[in-house]
């Protein structure tokens, strides 16, 4: 690389709704060396709470407008959604249009930060660019089954694949041992420790009185909130006073709202919707709970650890590496009975809670952000020089 020649890098992503992958993208964009890399982000949809959170030195382009720009009139809104869907399909199919939106630039490196962007990167008109994929998912969970054929088709075509956890890599190889794999690395997600602590100090209104369990995540069936409601209902019926606050939004909002109403726990199981800053909710709660069916290396667990909250979490993905059972948290299986039992233990065993809180006082020592960013920069630079 010549002294004045920056490596031109393109990240492709669907949109910037609040989520773990989106936070990882922003973390990378804020910390990859701007003296080495000229970075552009291309969004399919200019949509989501984080769409305007990119650092100033990052160029952002988008293929279509997001819902935030649409009319509030229901009929017009529906028409705009249909028109956008047709426009996006045309742009993705016609390289001349997408290349023009990208300024007809030729990028050295193209990155798909999640499997939903694999096809866009692999099918890029720029055949000379090196392609990097990022994989965050357990390939063998039932919800992934419809996506597997496309993932398997694209996987061998990448020049390098980054896994966010060792377990995700192992599951992939165990499930598909005969697949032709590209060069691979495991790079865990970076944690903006000081930013989390600072944002956690912001005040919030109408936070319930304790004991309070908080969870943060997209309202998706794999996140297990429907099971958490059932466990919560059993505890309330048995006289164990507590609240559960879930920060996030998603396609399961109506189903969860209906389940909460059927169980008559509207006053104790609270869905807040998305929050640009979820950290005060974690800080003000007594405990954190992650009831997911599947995760990889969940960023939200690291965030809760940084804020020194005793955690109940399903032992999925690399959660068991992030949390030491009964030392820095409490690991469970993805079952209502175990969620119920773990929460009951937290509510009735102050000795265990004290033990966990003491162990959390030095927990941030296990996170090394510089090593993470250096690893990603090295992958990009090595591919560029090939």
N, C-alpha and C positions, 0 to 999 in steps of 0.2 A: 504494500500500500504506500503510495507516494505521500510525501509529507503533507501536501495540501488536499489530498484526495480522501474525502469521507466515503464510507461505505453507505450506499443508498439502500435503505431497508423499508419494506412495505409490510405493515400488519393489516390483515383482512379480518373483519369481524362483522357479525350481524347487526348488533346495536349495543347500547350501553345502559340497559336496565341494571338496577342494583343487584350485584351478584358477586360470588367469589372470583370467577374468572375475570370479570370486569375490573375488580380491585387489583388482581395480579397484573393485568395489562397496564393499568395506571401506574402501578409500582415500577414496572419495567421502564415505562416511558419517562418517569421522573428520575430514574437513576442510571440508565445507560448513558455512557459518556457522549455528550453532544459534540465534543471535539473529534470523536471518531466516527460518529454515525449521523447521517442525514435521514431522519425518520418521517415517514408518512403513514397515517392510519386511514384506511378506507372502510367505511361503514356501509352495509347494505341499506340500513335505515338510520336516518339521523334522529334517533329515538332513545329515550331512557333518561333517568335522573342524572346519570354521569356523562351525558353527551357533551357537556361544555366544560368538563373538568380536566381536559388535556393540558399539559404544560404549554406555555406560549411558543416554545421553539419547535413544537411538533406540528406538522402540517396535517390538517384533517380534511378529507373529502368524503362525500357520501353519494350513493347512487340514487336514493329517493328520500323524500321528506318523511319525518316521523309523525306519529299520531298527535303529538303536541301542536303541530301546525294545522291540524284539521279543524273543520267546523264542529261546533257543539250540537248542531241540528242533527238528530238521529238519521234522517234519510240522506242528507248530504254527506254525513260522516261515513255511512255505509257505501255510498257511491265513491267517495274518495279512497276508501280501503280497496275496493274492487279495481279502481283505476291504478292505484299504486301497485297492486299485485301484478297486473298486466305489464306495467312499465318495468318493474323489477325483473320479471321473467325475460322480457325483451333485452334489457341491458345485460343480464348475465349470459344470455345466449349470443349476443352480438358483441364481439371483442372490440370492434371499432368504436362503439359507443362508450364502453367502460374505459378503454384506453384514452379516449378523448377526455373523459371526466378526470382521469389521472394525469392529465397534461402530457400524454404520450411519452411519459418518462420510462426509461429502462432501469429497473431496480436490480441491484446485485443479489439481494436476499429477499425472499417473500416468506412471511410467517403466518401460519394458521394457528392462533392461540387456543383453539378448541376444534373438536371434530366437525362441528357445523360449518367450519370454513375450509375443511380439507379440499372439497371439490373446487372451490373458487381458486385456491392456490395451485392445485395440481393442473387445472385446466386453463391457467393463465396463458395469455398469448405470448408471454415472454419466456421462451423455452430455454434461454441461457441463464436465467436466474437460478440460484440455489434455493431449494425449498426446505423449510423447517416446519414440522408439525409439533403440536403440544397436546398431550393426551392426559385427561384428568379423570377418566371414568373406569369403573369396573365393567369390563366388556361382557361379563357373564350374568349380569342381573337381568331379570325378565324385561324390564322396561327398555333395555338397549337392543333387544332382539330385532325389531324392524330396521334398525340403523346399521346392523352389523355388516350386511353385504357391501354397502357403500364404503364403510370404514375399511374393510379388508381389501377392497379394490384399490383404494388410495394409499394405504399404508406403505407398500413396497416402493411407491413412486417418489417418496420423500428422500432427500439427501441426508436428513438427520431427524430423529424423533426424540423429543424431550418428554419424559414422564414426570409428573409432579410427586410421585412417590415410588419407592422400591416395590411395594406390594402391587401397585397398578401394573408395573412392568412384568412382574412375575405372573400375575393372573393372565395377562395378555399372552405370554409365551406358553403357559400351561394350557390355555384354551386353544391356541392355534400354533402348535410347535412347528408345523411345516411351512408357515408363512415366511416369505423372504423379507427379512427385516432390514431396514436401513441402519446406518450408524445410530447409536442410542446413548442417551445420558439420563440420569435422574437428577433433577434440580427441584428442590422443595420451594414452596412459595415464600417470598420475602415478607417480613412483618415491619411496618412503619411504627416502631415502638413509641417514639416520642410524640408522633402525630396522634396515635390512639389515646395516649394518656392526656394530651392537651384537649382533644375533642370530648373526652369523657367528662370533662369538668363543666360542660355546658349544662344549663338548667333545663329541666323538662317539667311540664305541668301534668297534673292529674295522675301521678304515679300512685298505684295502690299501696296500702300499708302491708307490711310483711306478715308472714314469710312470702317472698315472691320468687318464683322461678321465671327466668326469661329465656327465650330462644329467638334466634335470628336466622331467617332463611326464606327462600322462595316457597310459596305455597304450592307445592307439587306433591303428588301422591307418594313419591319415594321419600319425602322428608318425614313421614310418619306422624304428622300432627293429628290425624284422625285417631291413631292409637293413643296418643297423648291425652286427647279429650276423654277417652274411655277410662284411662288410668286416673285422671283428675277427678272424674265423676265418682269413682269408687272411694277415693280418699275423702271427698266432700261428704258423701253419704255416711261415712264412718266417723265424721266429726273432726277431721284434720283440716283446720282452717288454713288456707293458702290461696294465692293467686298465681295464674300463669299468664305471662304477657308474651305474645309472639309478634315480632317485628318483621314485616315482609308482605309481599303481595304475590298474586299468581292465579293460575287457572282454577285452583281448588278453593278460592275464597268463598264462593257461594255454597259449595258442599260443606265446608267446615262451619260456616255460619249457620246453616240449617242443622248440622249435628249439634252445635252448641245450644241452639234453641230447643231442640228435642230433649236434650239432657238437662235443660233448665239451669245452665251454668253461665248465663250471659254476664252475670256480675263478677264472676271469678276467672273466666277464661277469656282473655281480651286479645283481639286481633287489631293491631294498631295501623296496619297498612305499612307501606314503605316509609322509611325515614332516611333523609340524606345523612344524618349522623346517628347511627344506632348505639354508639358507645355509651352515652349517658344511661341508656336503659340497662345495659349490662352492668355498669358501675353501681347503679342504684338498686339493683336486684340483690337478693341474698345468694341465689344460686343460678347456674346456667345449665340448660338441658338441651341435648342434641339427640332427637329420637329417630334419626334417619335409617332407612333400609340400606342405603349405600352412600358412601363418600369416598374420596380419594385421600387427599391431605387437606382437610377442611380448614380454610383460613380462619373461620369464625372460632374454632377451638383455640387456635393460637391467640386470637384477640381476647378471648375470655381468660386465658391463662395470664396474659400480660396484665389484665385488670384484676388478677388474683381472685377469681371467682371459683369456688368449688363446683366441679362439673360432673354431671351425669351424662354419659354418652354411650351410644351403641358402639360395640367393638367392630367397626367396619373400616375398610381401607387401612390407612396408617394411624388411625385414632389410637390404637394400642401402643404405638411408638411415641405418640405425643403425650399421652397420659399414662402415669403409673397407677395401676388399680389400687385403691384405698390409700394412696400416697399423695397424688396430686389430682385425683378425681375418682370416679366410680364407673367402671365399665359394665355394660349390660348387653344382653341379646335383644334383637328386634322383636320384643314380645310385650303385650300389655301388662302381663303379670310382673315382668321384671321392671318395667317403668314404674308401676305402682309400688313395688317393694323398695326400689331405690329411693324414690321420693319420700316414702314413709320413713326410711332410715335417716335421710337428711333432716327430716322434721323432728325426729325423736332421739337422735344420737349426737348430742353436742360435743362429745369427746372426739368423735371421728371428724366432725367439721373443724374443730380446733386444730387437729393434727394436719388436716389437708391445708388449712390456711397458713400454718407455719411453714409447710414445705413450699408453698407458692411464693414466699417472700423473695426467693432468689431465682425464680423460674425463668426470667428473661435471659439469663446467662446462656441458655441452650440455643438461642437464635443468633445466627451469624449472617447478617444481611450482605456484608461485603463479599463474603465467599460466594454467595448466591449470584450476585450481579457479575462478579468476575467470571464465574462459570459460563453464564449466558454470553458475555462479551467474547470469551475465548471460543465458544462454539461458532459464533457469527464470523469472527476473524479467520478462524481455521478454514471454514467453508469458502470464504471469499478468496483465500490465497490458493485454493486448489485449482 
